[in-house]
Amino acid sequence: MIRSTEKITYRNGFMLNDKPAHISEIRDIFEGRRVIALLVWEQYEKQKQKLLSKNLTPEQYQNACRNIAKALGV
């Protein structure tokens, strides 16, 4: 998973890398992270659907889902 090096926090206003920032400065960073997270989630769900056709036991299915999440960095 792609990780941004920018640190965004909110302490009585937005902070970018521990310096005051306007929301317009962080909007693109936040949206980029959101898009990546949705793409990873979509991949996770597709992999889970493939598992359903394999007739796994509940324990095997759970372990397989954990492995998928670990591989995707979730």
N, C-alpha and C positions, 0 to 999 in steps of 0.2 A: 504494500500500500504506500502511496506517495504521501510523504509527510512534509508539511511546510515548516520552515524554520522561524516564521513570524509567530510571536507570542501575543495573543489577543486576550485582554482581560477587561473587566469593567469594575472600576472603583470610583464612584461619583463621576463617571464619564468614561469613555472608552480609552484604553491604553494599548499602544502598539509597541512591543518590545520595551515596556516600562516607561514609555513617553506618552504624554497626552496626544490623542488622535481624534479626528472627526470621523463620524460614521462613514463618510464617503471614502475615506482612506482604507477602511477595513472591509467594506462591502464586497469587493472583488475577491479578496482572500477568503472570506467566509463562504461566498457562493461557490468558489472553486472547491473548497473542502466538502461542501454539501453535495456537489455533483459527484465527486469521487466516492463519497460514502454511499450514495444511491447506486452507483455502478457496482460497487463491491456487494451491496445487499442483493442486487439483481443476480449477480453471479452465484451467490450463496443459495438463493431460492431456486435457480435453475439446477444446481447440483443436487439439492434436496429432492427435486422432482425426479431426477434420474435414479435416485436411491429407492424411491417408492416402487419402481418396477422390478427390483431385485429380491423382493420377498424376504427382507431381513427381519430378524427378531427385533423387538423394541430396544433391547440393549445394543445390538449391532448397529441399528439405525442411529441411536443416540451417539455412539462412539464415532460413527462415520460423520455425523453432523459436526461433532467437535473437531474432527480432523480437517474438515472443510473450512471451518471458521479459523482454525489455527493457520492453515495454509494461506488464507486470505488476509491474515493479520488482524482479525477481529478480536 
